[in-house]
Amino acid sequence: MTTPLRRGACPTLQSPMQTGDGLLVRMGFSGGLCADQLTALARSAQAHGAGQFEITARGNLQARGFSPQGAQQFAQDLAAASLPFRAHPQVETAPLAGCDPHERSNSLALSSTIASVIASAEFTDRLSPKLAIVVDGGGQFTLDALNADIRFNATVSGRWRLSTGGDGRSARILGELDEANAAATTTALLRAIALQGPAARARDLPDETIQGLRRTLDPAQADPPRVNALVAAFEFHLAGQRFARGMVPPFGAIDALTLISLIERSRQQDVCEFRFTPGRMLLALTPTVEQGAAVVNIARSLDLIVEPDDARLFARACAGLPGCASGHLETRVLARRLAASQRFTKEFPLHVSGCAKQCAVRQSAGLTLIGEPTGVAPIVNGRSLDRIETRDLCAIEMCALSIAGERAIASRRPAP
């Protein structure tokens, strides 16, 4: 019923992962959830687990604290609720796909075609559980910040630019193709990846395979990348005069009771559905701007982040103690305290990690604090400082604020 705790493991409803507070499951959805569906999910997690959720950097949803029996009952409850789960390998689209008037091309149609074709392929069980396919229609919500093995970006000419590995900036561009050829090309790429072994990713493909594929494509007309480290917008105008308003739980974490309260109080505003997004955001889709503003007030009263300049957006923290078996630090308690100091910004963000794996953030932060068995290792802009020889949160907080203060003073000094 469980999978080993290891970096790169991918917990699912069928194979949850053991953590410090029980089993963890991760779910990806191919569309939005109505109020009844999300309520059923939250109530089941409360009844059979710890009732603790995390929205991941990719916009998936994690639920924590299950026993083996509780995880089984949770999976059965969600099956009965007919939730729109993504199959493996996941084909990810922007959270506003299908209702974004700014999309260049129909990403839902292409992703559905790709998913249907690879669902019946004979090699899918030999692919890495981490393998990801991204189809970005070029709308208001970019997916360029996500790493993907196979990436399709809509072009201004109505075609699709194909690239492999990396994010929107670092991916290897192969060329352009028409939608009619995209599914067959994806199948060829996935078959080639499967031949490299069950842990292989697109970056492991040999150069001759990549060059051979390039010869079947037209040269790409490169668009400027749109990589956003943080979600910069919280308001989105949709097709059909609808509106979407975003809210971010601090550090992506929200408990079931808070989520249920948000859903029930939002019913009066005729919320059409809720969608999870990259950047750990939850979107509420409403018929009008005024109803969206009312949902914002509800979210604010529940201590959710609803403004792009909220200091908590510039602090990242993994689960840490007591939730993670590898953690040495109460990461979110410390990160919340430090964020309240207003010392951390988009230019100098904070990352608090319970261990050396640094799961919450891939790129380096302004200040990173890494929990160790008997202390904390601070890193400023990639440079290691003297170790903090304590695990007392108050002492660590004072040291971190001192480091941030010294950095602020140094940044105001004139260049020599």
N, C-alpha and C positions, 0 to 999 in steps of 0.2 A: 504493500500500500504506500510505502514511502520511498523517496529517492535519497541518495547520499547528499549531505550538505557539502557542496563544492562550488567553486566559482565556475560560472557557465551553466550550472544546472538550471532547468526551466520548469518550475513547478506548475502543475495543471490541476484541474478538477480530478482527473483520473490518477495523477501521480503527484500528490502534494509533497512538500519539502519539510523536513524536520527543522525547527528553529528553537530558540530558547523558550518561547511561550507556547509551544505546540506545533501543529502542522500549519503550513502556509500554502494557499492556493492562489494562482494567478489566472485572470480571465481577460480575454480580449474580445471586444464586441465589434461586429461589422456594421452596426448602426446605433441609433439612439434607443433608450429605454423609456417606456411610458411610466407614469407615476406608479401604477399598480405593479409593474414588473420590478422597478427599483425598490419599492417598499417590500415586496416579497423577498428580494435578495437580502435586504438589510435585516428584516425580521428573522430570516433563517440563520444568518450569521450570528445574530444576537442569541438565538435559541441553542445553536449547536457549536458555537465557537466563542471567541472572546469579544465578538462584536466590534472588532477594530479593522478599519480599512485603510489602504494606502493607494493613492493614484500614482502610478509610476511615471518616469520621465517620458516613456513612449505612449502614455495615455491608456495603459492597461489598469486593471483594478485588482488589488491583492486583498485577501481576507486572511486574518491571522487567528491563531489560538484554538485549533481544532484537535480533538482526539481522533484516532482512526475511525471510530464509529460516527463521531460528529461530522467528519469530512464526508463520509459516505452519505449521511442523511442530507447534508448541505447540497451535494451533487444531485441527489434525487429531487430535492425541492426545486432546484434551478431547472432541471429537465422538465418538470411539470409546469414551470412558468414560461416555457418556450422562449427563452432568451436567445438573441441573435449572436451566438458565439462564432468567432472566426476559427476556421479549420487550420490544420498544419499542412504545409507551411503557411504562415500568416501572410495574407495580402492586405496591406494597410493602405487606407485612403485618408484624406484630410477629414477632420471631424464634421466639417460642413459640406462634405461632398453630397451632391444631389439637391442641395437647396442654396448653393452659393451662386449668385448671378455673375460673379467675376471669374468663375472657372473658364479656362480656355477650351477645355474638352471634357467630355463626360467620363470622369474617373471611375464612377460606380459601374458603368457598363463594361469598361475594360477590366476592372478588377474582378467582376463577376465571371467574365469569359475566362480569364486566367485561372481563377479558382476552380471552375468547372472542369477545365482541361486537365489540370494537375491532380485533381481529386482521384481520377481514375488511372493515373500513371503508376507503373509497377515499381518505381524506385523511391516513392515518397517516404517509405518507412526507413530508408537508408540515409535520410537527410538529417543534419544537425537540428536539434530542437530550437536552437537560437536563430536559425536561418530566417531572414525576413525579406519580403518583397514590398516595395513601396510604389504606389501609383499616385502621383501628385498632379492634380488637374490644373494647378496654377492659380488657385483662388486666393481668398483673403488669409487663409491659414496655411502657411507653408510647412512642408515636412522636411525642409532642407537640413534641419538640425538633427534629424534621425539618421543613424547608421543603417545601411541596408545592403544586402548582398546583391539584389537586383533592383534597379530604380528606373521608373518611367516618369519623365517630366513632360507635360504638355507644352508644345511650342506654339508660337503665335500663328504659325501656318496651319495648325490643326493636326500636326503629326506628333510623334512621341520620340523624345530623346532617351536613349538607353545608356545606362552606365552601371558599373558594378563596383561593390565595395565602398566603404567610407560614407561620409555625409555629402550634402549638396556641394560642398567646396572641394572635398578631397577625392570624391568618386572618380573612377576611371571611365571617361566617356568613350563609348564604342561607336555611336553613330545614331542616325535617325531611321525611323521606319513607320509604316502605316499601321493603324490599329488592327487591320486584318491579319497582319503577320506577327503581332506581338505575342499571342499565346504560344504559337509554335516555337518562336525564338526563346521564350521563357522556358519551355519544356526542354529544349536543347541545352540551355545553360544549366538547368537543374540536374539533368542527366549527367552532364560533365562534372558537376560538383559532387554528385553521389559516387562517381567512380573514384574520387580522391579519398573516400573513407567517410565513416559516419560522423566524424567531428569536423569535416572539411567545410570551409566557407568559400565564397567567391574569390577572396584574396588568394586562395591556394591554387587557383586555376593556372596551368602552365601558359606561358606566353604564346605558344603556338596555337592553343585553343582560342585565346583572345583574338589573335591576329586572324585566324580563320573566320571567326564570327564577324569581325570588322569588315571583311571583304564582302559579306552578304548585305551590309547596311550602307545607307547613303551617308556622306559626311555630315556631321552635326553642326548646326548653327547655334553656337553657345549663347545661352542667356546668362546675365549676371546672377551669381548665387544670392540667395536670400536667407542666410543662416541667422537665426535669432537665438541667442543663448537663453533669454528669458522671454516669456510671453509678454509682448509690449502692448497689446490691445485687449480690452475687455468687452468691447461692443462690436457687434457685427450685424449689418443689415442683410436680410435674406430675400430670396425670391418670394413672390406672393405677399409682399408687404409684411412679412414676418421679421422677427428680431431675435437675436441671441445675446445673452448677457453671461459673462464669465465670472466665476468665483473660484478661488484657490484655497483649499484647506492649508493651514500652516504646515510646512514640510510635507505636504501631500497627504497628511494623516487626518482621518475623520472617524468618529465612532458611530455606531449604528443608530443610537438614539438621536444624535445631532442630525444625521442624514434623514431619518424619518421625520423629525420636526421640520426640517427644510422642505421636504416633499409635501407634507400635509398642509403647512401654512402657505405653500406656493400654489396649491390647488385652486385657491380663490382667484388667482391671477391667470387661470387657464393655461398653465404651462403645458405645451404640446408634448415635449419629451425632454429628457436629460441626455447629454453626451459627454463622455470622458475624452480629454484631449491630451496631446503631448504638452509638456510643461506643467503637468499635475493639476490641470484645470478641469472644472465641471461646468458645462454650458447648460443653461436653461433656455429653451426656445419658447417664445411667447408670441401671441398675435400682434401686440402693439409695443411701442417704445415705453409707454406709460406703465404697462404691466411688467415690462422688464425692469423698470426703475423700482417698482414695488418689490420685486424679487430681490433686488440688490439690498434694499433696506432690511429684508428678512435675513439675508445672508450676513449682513454686517452685524445684526443683533446676535447672530450665532458665532461671532468671532472669526468668520471667514474673510479672506483677503478679497477686496472688490475694487481696489485702486492700483494702478501700475506703479505708484511710488511708495507703496507700503514697504517699510523696512524689512519685513519678514520675507519678502520676495528675494532679498539679497543674502539670505542665509539658507544653507542646505544642510540637512542632517539625515543620516540613515536611521534605522530603527534603534540601534544601540541597545544598551541595557534597559529593561530586562528582556526585551523581545528577541534579541539576536544572541545565539549561542557563542558567536565569535567576538561579541562586543566586550569592551573594557570600560565603557563610559556611558553615562546617561546623556546621550547626545542631544536629544530634543529639549531637555530641560536647560542644558547649557546654551544651546543655540537660541532659544527663546529669550533668555536673559541677555545674551550679547546683542541680539537684534534690537532689543529695546533701547540700547545705548545710542542708536542712530549713527554708530561709527562705521557701519558697513554700507556700501553703495554698489551700484552696477559696475563701477570701475574698480572697486575693492571689495569683492564679495567674501562671505564667510562660508567655510565648509567644515563641519564637525563630523568626524568619522569615528565609529566605535572601534575600528581595527585597521590594519594596514591595507585591507582590500579596497577601501574608499568607494563603496558601492554607490553612494548617492550622486556623485559627480565624476564625470570622465576627465574633463579638462581641469587644469590647475586653477585654484582660487587665489584671491588676494592673501587671505589667511586661512590656512588649513590646520586643524587640530586633530591629531591622530591618537586615539586611545591605545595605551599599552598596558601590560599587566600591572605596572607600578607607577605609571605616570602618563605624560602626554608629550608627543613630539610636535612642536609647532613648525610650520613651513610658511614663509612669506614670499609670495611671488616666485615659488619654485626653489627658494633658498632655505635650507634647514637651519634652525636656530638651536640654542641650547635647550636641552630637554627640561620640561617642567616636572620636577621630582615629587609629584603628589597627585592623588586622585580626588582631592577635596574640591568640590565644584566651585566654592567661593574663591579659593586660592587660584584655581585655573582661570576663573572669570577675571580676576584682578590682573593676572599676567597677560591674558589676551587683550584686555582693554589698554594695558600699558603698551603692548606691541602696536596696537592700532593707533594709539595716540602718537607714538614715536614716528610711525609711518606718515601720519597726517602732517606732523611738523616738518619732516624731511621733504614732503611733496611741495611745501610752500617755500622752501629755500630756493633762491635763484640759481640757475645753472651756472657752473664755473666757466 
